[in-house]
Amino acid sequence: MYIMVDKKTKKSTVREPVQVYMDRHDRDLLEELARKTGTSRAELLRQGLRHLAEHLLEERAPGSSLSEVVASLGENPELPTDLAARHDQYLYGSSAEEPRTN
């Protein structure tokens, strides 16, 4: 088990190493995906696991995938603080309707 501390936010996360044995074809596929996406092999495996769980674990409650979406954002201090209120503008551009205030 590893405890990692983000230098910017000073928050710690616990991670446990997992060893995976792959045949040459799977290893080459992982390497190609990492190269083409610029994503680490570990992150690709995490994303693949989440994607597979999404499709195979149907007994999960509706909306439960939201936690994976939030987790995928990480704790990046550069994320906008108004992301929830202005999500359409971030997704579709400035022509999206401004949020209404009462």
C-alpha positions in Angstrom: 0.0 0.0 0.0 1.3 3.5 -0.9 0.2 6.8 0.5 0.7 9.5 -2.0 0.6 13.2 -1.2 -0.2 15.8 -3.9 2.4 18.5 -3.6 -0.1 21.3 -4.6 -3.1 20.3 -2.5 -1.3 18.5 0.3 -4.0 15.9 0.2 -3.1 12.2 0.5 -4.5 9.2 -1.3 -4.0 5.6 -0.6 -3.1 3.3 -3.5 -2.4 -0.4 -3.5 -0.2 -2.0 -6.2 -1.6 -4.8 -8.3 0.4 -7.2 -10.4 -1.0 -8.3 -13.7 0.3 -10.9 -16.1 -0.4 -10.3 -19.7 0.4 -12.2 -22.9 2.3 -10.4 -25.6 -0.8 -9.4 -27.6 -2.5 -7.8 -24.6 0.8 -6.1 -23.6 1.2 -4.7 -27.1 -2.4 -3.5 -27.1 -1.8 -1.7 -23.8 1.4 -0.1 -25.1 -0.3 1.1 -28.3 -3.2 2.6 -26.3 -0.8 4.4 -24.0 1.2 5.8 -26.9 -1.8 7.0 -28.9 -3.7 8.5 -25.9 -0.8 9.8 -23.9 -2.3 8.0 -20.9 -0.3 5.9 -18.5 -0.7 2.2 -18.6 -2.0 2.2 -15.0 -4.7 4.8 -15.8 -5.8 2.8 -18.9 -6.2 -0.3 -16.8 -8.2 1.7 -14.2 -10.4 3.1 -16.9 -10.9 -0.3 -18.5 -11.9 -1.8 -15.1 -14.5 1.0 -14.5 -15.9 0.7 -18.0 -16.2 -3.1 -17.6 -17.9 -2.7 -14.2 -20.3 -0.2 -15.7 -21.5 -2.8 -18.2 -21.4 -5.9 -16.0 -22.6 -4.7 -12.7 -26.1 -3.7 -13.7 -27.4 -4.1 -10.2 -25.8 -0.8 -9.3 -28.2 2.1 -8.5 -29.0 4.6 -11.3 -26.6 7.5 -11.2 -24.0 5.5 -9.3 -21.5 6.1 -12.2 -21.4 9.8 -11.1 -18.8 8.9 -8.5 -16.6 7.6 -11.2 -17.0 10.8 -13.2 -16.1 12.9 -10.2 -13.2 10.6 -9.4 -11.9 10.9 -12.9 -11.6 14.7 -12.5 -9.2 14.2 -9.6 -8.2 17.0 -7.4 -6.9 19.4 -10.0 -6.8 22.9 -8.6 -7.2 24.3 -12.1 -10.7 22.9 -12.5 -13.3 25.7 -12.6 -15.2 26.2 -9.3 -18.4 26.8 -11.2 -18.3 23.6 -13.2 -21.7 22.4 -11.8 -23.5 25.6 -12.5 -22.0 26.2 -16.0 -21.4 22.7 -17.3 -23.3 23.4 -20.6 -21.0 26.3 -21.3 -17.9 24.2 -20.6 -19.2 21.3 -22.8 -20.8 23.3 -25.6 -19.2 26.7 -25.6 -20.2 30.2 -24.7 -23.4 30.1 -26.7 -25.0 27.8 -24.0 -27.6 29.5 -21.9 -26.3 31.3 -18.7 -27.6 29.8 -15.4 -30.6 31.6 -14.0 -30.4 33.3 -10.7 -33.5 34.0 -8.5 
